[in-house]
Amino acid sequence: MNDVMNFEEEVINLSKEKPVVVDFWAPWCGPCKMLGPILERAYQNSNGKWELKKVNVDENPELSARYGIRGIPAVKLFANGKVTDEFTGVIPENSFLSWLEKHIPNEEKIELNRILEEINSGNRESALPRLEEFISEHPQNKEARLAMARLIYRTEPEKALQLLKDIREDSSIFAEADAIKTLAALLMKGSKAEELEDSAIKSVYLDAIEAIRNADWDRALRQMIDVILEEKQYDNEGARKAVIAIFNLLGRTHEMTRKYRRRFDMSLY
């Protein structure tokens, strides 16, 4: 990405057609070298919805003074010829993308939200094919893959795991994705009961897995906690992991989380 040669033309005038992100930097600036690749990756994935320009502050002291640059990297968003937002210093990639979304319409996200609203309103049968098509068109959209995994993990656990395999701990949706992966893997184990070690608690454990498959959270949590109380180490603490996953999936305010949270905490000691 080359530095701006004509600021008026490449930034001010261009920003009247589409948003322009300007990175004020310098070759000697370590943090600038950290932020630069983040900006460039986002730009490469933007499909031309906005432009990225760079200004070397050492070579453009008048622009630095004009826009009040006191520390670098300094990033400013121009729209209609004016600065509409800005930040200074290095921020995580997710934070930068969130910053962008506040100002730049994301039609991909708008379309996904429409599909999810349709699903949430009870029109799952008609919306599910649209979600599948959306994922095929936007395979890198992790929120869409998470939404699909949540819909299918009880009936197609293996497919759900495949959808979520690359969601890492630094992702904002990791906790929910990890919960679904835990439960999907458990459901796959339930389909191969003969591979689980024999134990007096095995039938209770399998019954709890079946309750998860049927979204019977009351029975699932009650039975999993019974497993913890009887044989905590069974299946590499599978019951404990399952309860945490259910809590994370349902959320703190869900009635089943509130009902069983204290009993679960007590079962661990």
C-alpha positions, 0 to 999 in steps of 0.5 A, a space after each residue: 500500500 503506497 503513501 498518498 501523493 495527492 491528499 486532496 484528490 486521494 482522500 478528500 474528494 474520494 471520500 465523497 464517493 466512499 469512506 476512506 480510512 487514513 493511516 498516519 504512520 512512520 517507518 520507524 514506528 513499531 506499533 505502526 508495523 503491527 497495525 498496518 497488516 490489520 488494516 490491510 487485511 480488512 481492506 483486502 476483504 472489504 470488496 471495495 466498500 471503503 478505501 485505505 490510504 497511508 500518510 507518512 508523517 515524517 514526509 507530510 508534517 503539514 498534514 500531521 499538523 492540520 489533523 492534529 497528529 500527536 501520536 502514531 499510528 493514528 487512524 482517521 475515517 473520512 466521509 464526505 470530505 470530513 473526519 467522522 471518527 478516529 483512534 490512536 494506537 494499536 487495537 485488535 483486529 476484531 476491534 478495528 472491524 467493529 469500529 468500521 461497522 459503526 460507519 460503513 454499511 455491511 450488506 452481508 451482515 444485514 442479509 444475515 440478520 434478516 435470515 436470523 430474524 426469520 429463524 427466530 420468528 419461527 420460520 425455520 423451514 423457509 429460512 434454513 435453505 437461505 442460511 445454507 446458501 448464505 454460507 456457501 456464498 460467504 464461507 468465511 462468515 463465522 457468525 453464519 456458520 455458528 448460527 447454522 451449527 446451533 440449529 443442527 448440532 443435535 441432529 447433525 453433530 459432525 457437520 456442526 463440528 466441521 462448521 466451527 472447527 476454525 473458530 479460535 479463542 480470540 474470536 468474540 463468538 468462541 464461548 458459544 462455539 466451544 459450547 456447541 462443539 462440546 455438546 456435538 462431540 458428546 452427542 457423537 459419543 452417545 451414538 457409540 455407547 459401546 465405546 464408553 467405559 463400563 461403569 455403574 454411572 454409564 446409563 445415567 450419563 447416556 440418559 443425560 446425553 439423550 436428554 441433550 439430543 432432545 433439548 430436555 435441559 432440566 433432565 440433562 443438567 440433573 443427570 449430568 450433575 448426578 454423574 459428577 456426584 457419583 463419578 466426577 472423572 468419568 469420560 474425562 470429566 465429560 459431565 462437568 464439561 457438558 454442564 458448563 457447555 449447557 450453561 454457556 449455550 443457554 446463558 446466565 439468565 436462563 431458568 435452567 442455568 439459574 435452577 442448577 448453577 448452585 447445585 453444580 458448583 456444590 457438586 464440584 467440591 
